[in-house]
């Protein structure tokens, strides 16, 4: 059946295994209240506050700043909007989902390197379980977590751009 085929898909099994592993490893972070600590300040307010912060030309920090907002705020605002305006939930999904989501993006982009499912699963799991991912989560670095999730997609896109044949570029 379709459900059985979906549940036995190697990508779904990889995501499930990495999710269980990360929930066990990050069990101390689970509990009531928003995540905090490290470089992470608890995310209060709503998605509209994040969008205002991202689009604002002046930031009321200290005596004020005209510096640009970090790009991960846009990702955080987007995820928060999808999650019905709850930035604390977006932070938790990004940080606690860093390992399984990076595994899935690595699995999806690894087809470029190998068609063998076993090799792709091993490559994706190896990438997702790099010590960088656990350090990012432990330190509460939301921006680094977003980048870690997106690196396989960026590398794949860059590889496609660099290996594209010259005939295909002339459109």
C-alpha positions as CSV (number, residue, x, y, z in Angstrom):
1,X,0.0,0.0,0.0
2,X,1.0,3.7,-0.3
3,X,1.4,4.1,3.5
4,X,3.7,1.1,3.8
5,X,5.8,2.3,0.9
6,X,6.0,5.8,2.4
7,X,6.9,4.4,5.9
8,X,9.6,2.1,4.5
9,X,11.2,4.8,2.3
10,X,14.9,5.1,3.3
11,X,14.6,8.9,3.6
12,X,11.7,8.6,6.0
13,X,13.5,5.9,8.0
14,X,16.6,8.1,8.1
15,X,14.6,11.1,9.4
16,X,12.8,9.0,12.0
17,X,16.1,7.4,13.2
18,X,17.9,10.8,13.4
19,X,14.8,12.3,15.2
20,X,14.8,9.6,17.8
21,X,18.5,9.9,18.3
22,X,18.4,13.7,18.6
23,X,15.5,13.6,21.0
24,X,17.3,11.2,23.3
25,X,20.5,13.3,23.1
26,X,18.6,16.6,23.6
27,X,16.2,15.3,26.3
28,X,17.5,17.9,28.8
29,X,16.3,20.7,26.4
30,X,12.7,19.3,26.3
31,X,10.3,20.6,28.9
32,X,8.1,23.5,29.8
33,X,8.9,27.0,28.6
34,X,10.9,28.3,25.7
35,X,14.5,27.3,25.1
36,X,17.2,29.6,26.4
37,X,20.9,29.6,27.2
38,X,24.1,29.8,25.3
39,X,23.7,32.4,22.5
40,X,20.0,31.9,22.6
41,X,17.6,34.4,24.0
42,X,14.1,33.1,24.6
43,X,11.9,34.1,21.6
44,X,8.9,36.0,22.8
45,X,6.4,38.0,20.8
46,X,5.0,37.0,17.5
47,X,6.0,36.4,13.8
48,X,5.1,40.1,13.1
49,X,7.7,41.2,15.6
50,X,10.4,39.1,13.8
51,X,9.3,40.5,10.4
52,X,9.5,44.1,11.8
53,X,13.0,43.4,13.2
54,X,14.1,41.9,9.8
55,X,12.7,44.8,7.7
56,X,13.6,47.6,10.1
57,X,16.4,50.0,9.2
58,X,17.1,50.9,12.9
59,X,17.3,48.4,15.7
60,X,16.7,49.5,19.3
61,X,19.7,47.7,20.8
62,X,21.8,49.6,23.3
63,X,22.0,53.1,21.9
64,X,20.7,51.9,18.6
65,X,22.1,50.4,15.5
66,X,21.7,50.8,11.8
67,X,23.4,47.5,11.1
68,X,21.5,45.0,9.0
69,X,19.6,42.2,10.6
70,X,21.1,38.7,10.4
71,X,19.6,36.7,7.5
72,X,18.5,33.9,9.7
73,X,15.8,36.2,11.2
74,X,13.9,35.9,7.9
75,X,14.1,32.1,8.0
76,X,13.0,32.3,11.7
77,X,10.1,34.7,10.8
78,X,9.0,32.4,7.9
79,X,9.0,29.3,10.1
80,X,7.2,31.2,12.8
81,X,4.6,32.4,10.4
82,X,4.0,28.8,9.2
83,X,3.7,27.8,12.9
84,X,0.8,30.3,13.4
85,X,3.0,33.2,14.7
86,X,4.9,31.3,17.4
87,X,8.6,32.2,17.3
88,X,9.4,30.1,20.4
89,X,8.1,27.1,18.5
90,X,10.1,28.0,15.4
91,X,13.3,28.2,17.5
92,X,12.6,24.8,19.0
93,X,11.8,23.2,15.6
94,X,15.0,24.6,14.1
95,X,17.3,23.7,17.0
96,X,15.8,20.4,18.0
97,X,15.3,19.5,14.3
98,X,18.7,20.5,13.2
99,X,20.1,16.9,13.1
100,X,17.2,15.2,11.4
101,X,16.5,18.1,9.0
102,X,20.2,18.3,7.9
103,X,20.1,14.5,7.4
104,X,17.1,14.8,5.1
105,X,18.6,17.6,3.1
106,X,21.9,15.7,2.8
107,X,20.0,12.6,1.7
108,X,18.0,14.4,-0.9
109,X,21.0,16.1,-2.4
110,X,23.3,13.0,-2.3
111,X,21.6,11.5,-5.3
112,X,24.1,13.6,-7.3
113,X,27.0,11.6,-5.8
114,X,25.5,8.1,-5.8
115,X,22.3,6.2,-6.8
116,X,22.9,3.5,-4.2
117,X,20.5,4.0,-1.3
118,X,22.9,2.6,1.3
119,X,25.6,5.0,0.3
120,X,23.2,7.9,0.4
121,X,21.9,7.0,3.8
122,X,25.4,6.6,5.2
123,X,26.5,9.9,3.7
124,X,23.5,11.8,5.1
125,X,23.7,10.2,8.5
126,X,27.4,11.0,8.7
127,X,26.8,14.6,7.8
128,X,23.9,15.0,10.2
129,X,25.8,13.5,13.1
130,X,28.9,15.7,12.7
131,X,30.0,17.2,16.0
132,X,29.2,20.6,14.5
133,X,25.5,19.9,14.7
134,X,25.6,19.0,18.4
135,X,27.8,22.0,19.2
136,X,25.3,24.3,17.3
137,X,22.4,22.9,19.3
138,X,24.3,23.0,22.7
139,X,25.3,26.6,22.1
140,X,21.8,27.7,21.0
141,X,23.1,29.1,17.7
142,X,19.9,29.4,15.6
143,X,21.7,31.0,12.6
144,X,24.3,28.3,12.5
145,X,21.6,25.6,12.8
146,X,19.8,27.1,9.7
147,X,23.0,27.2,7.8
148,X,23.9,23.6,8.8
149,X,20.5,22.4,7.5
150,X,20.8,24.4,4.2
151,X,24.5,23.6,3.4
152,X,23.7,20.4,1.4
153,X,21.2,22.3,-0.7
154,X,23.7,25.2,-1.3
155,X,26.5,22.8,-2.2
156,X,24.2,20.9,-4.6
157,X,23.1,24.2,-6.3
158,X,26.7,25.4,-6.6
159,X,27.8,22.1,-8.0
160,X,25.0,22.2,-10.6
161,X,26.0,25.7,-11.6
162,X,29.6,24.8,-12.0
163,X,29.1,21.6,-13.9
164,X,26.4,22.7,-16.2
165,X,27.3,22.3,-19.9
166,X,27.9,25.4,-21.9
167,X,25.1,24.5,-24.4
168,X,22.6,24.5,-21.5
169,X,23.8,28.0,-20.4
170,X,22.9,29.6,-23.8
171,X,19.2,30.0,-23.3
